[in-house]
Amino acid sequence: MIVGLTGGIGTGKSTVCGIFKHLGVPIINADAISHNILETNKSVFQAVIHKFGPQFLTPQHTIDRAKLRNKVFVIPADRLWLESLVHPLIEQEIIRQAKAITYPYCVAEIPLLIEAKMQNVVDRILTIDCGEEMQLKRALQRNIHNEAEIRAIIAAQISRAKRLAVSNDIIENTGDMPNLIKQIEDLHQLYLSLAS
């Protein structure tokens, strides 16, 4: 069974995955797959550089992911182009990795699960949720983006209401760690029983 874990920026997806992992659950990370595709898939690499130009290369001759991310979040047409190139490959790799897992279920962390229309890849959708101000506060603590960039990312992602509407399960991540762990342990038991 594949549980697709999603949620907006700063909702705590990595923290939740870490707790599932601690419980022995295998984790598949869509972002890691995406990074790997950009680094190792020659046709994707060439298509990206052909479209955006050599200024999107690092001095090590790899794609500058931060620069690319900032560009595609500002220009929706560029984001859609990149997603149409990379998402089918991410989907294939998630399926490939899941097939190799012997544990009763796995968690696939897919931040853009709904936006990328990958619902067909997973058996259940688990959304990590919190209020927008908490998202902003957490995302700022990571020191990767400024406030304007984070607000742009939140605006580019599917609305919280739409995400929650298609979810089978929801974890409210309000910053209370014992409560978060309890929610995850309860879902872990549910998933084990569903998978059997």
ChimeraX attribute file (.defattr): number of C-alpha atoms within 10 A of each C-alpha:
attribute: neighborCount
match mode: 1-to-1
recipient: residues
	/A:1	19
	/A:2	22
	/A:3	22
	/A:4	25
	/A:5	28
	/A:6	24
	/A:7	26
	/A:8	25
	/A:9	20
	/A:10	24
	/A:11	27
	/A:12	23
	/A:13	21
	/A:14	13
	/A:15	13
	/A:16	20
	/A:17	21
	/A:18	14
	/A:19	15
	/A:20	20
	/A:21	14
	/A:22	10
	/A:23	12
	/A:24	11
	/A:25	18
	/A:26	19
	/A:27	21
	/A:28	23
	/A:29	18
	/A:30	20
	/A:31	14
	/A:32	12
	/A:33	18
	/A:34	16
	/A:35	14
	/A:36	12
	/A:37	18
	/A:38	20
	/A:39	16
	/A:40	11
	/A:41	13
	/A:42	11
	/A:43	11
	/A:44	17
	/A:45	16
	/A:46	13
	/A:47	13
	/A:48	20
	/A:49	15
	/A:50	10
	/A:51	12
	/A:52	13
	/A:53	11
	/A:54	13
	/A:55	12
	/A:56	19
	/A:57	18
	/A:58	12
	/A:59	9
	/A:60	7
	/A:61	10
	/A:62	14
	/A:63	21
	/A:64	17
	/A:65	15
	/A:66	11
	/A:67	13
	/A:68	18
	/A:69	13
	/A:70	15
	/A:71	15
	/A:72	16
	/A:73	18
	/A:74	14
	/A:75	10
	/A:76	12
	/A:77	11
	/A:78	16
	/A:79	18
	/A:80	14
	/A:81	13
	/A:82	18
	/A:83	16
	/A:84	12
	/A:85	15
	/A:86	17
	/A:87	19
	/A:88	13
	/A:89	16
	/A:90	23
	/A:91	20
	/A:92	11
	/A:93	17
	/A:94	21
	/A:95	15
	/A:96	11
	/A:97	13
	/A:98	21
	/A:99	11
	/A:100	8
	/A:101	14
	/A:102	9
	/A:103	13
	/A:104	15
	/A:105	21
	/A:106	24
	/A:107	23
	/A:108	26
	/A:109	24
	/A:110	24
	/A:111	21
	/A:112	18
	/A:113	25
	/A:114	20
	/A:115	14
	/A:116	15
	/A:117	11
	/A:118	16
	/A:119	14
	/A:120	10
	/A:121	17
	/A:122	19
	/A:123	13
	/A:124	19
	/A:125	24
	/A:126	23
	/A:127	27
	/A:128	25
	/A:129	24
	/A:130	19
	/A:131	14
	/A:132	16
	/A:133	10
	/A:134	16
	/A:135	21
	/A:136	19
	/A:137	14
	/A:138	16
	/A:139	20
	/A:140	16
	/A:141	11
	/A:142	10
	/A:143	9
	/A:144	10
	/A:145	15
	/A:146	13
	/A:147	13
	/A:148	10
	/A:149	15
	/A:150	19
	/A:151	17
	/A:152	13
	/A:153	18
	/A:154	18
	/A:155	12
	/A:156	15
	/A:157	18
	/A:158	16
	/A:159	12
	/A:160	16
	/A:161	8
	/A:162	10
	/A:163	22
	/A:164	17
	/A:165	10
	/A:166	14
	/A:167	17
	/A:168	13
	/A:169	14
	/A:170	19
	/A:171	21
	/A:172	16
	/A:173	23
	/A:174	16
	/A:175	13
	/A:176	9
	/A:177	11
	/A:178	9
	/A:179	14
	/A:180	17
	/A:181	16
	/A:182	11
	/A:183	16
	/A:184	19
	/A:185	15
	/A:186	10
	/A:187	17
	/A:188	16
	/A:189	11
	/A:190	11
	/A:191	18
	/A:192	13
	/A:193	10
	/A:194	11
	/A:195	13
	/A:196	8
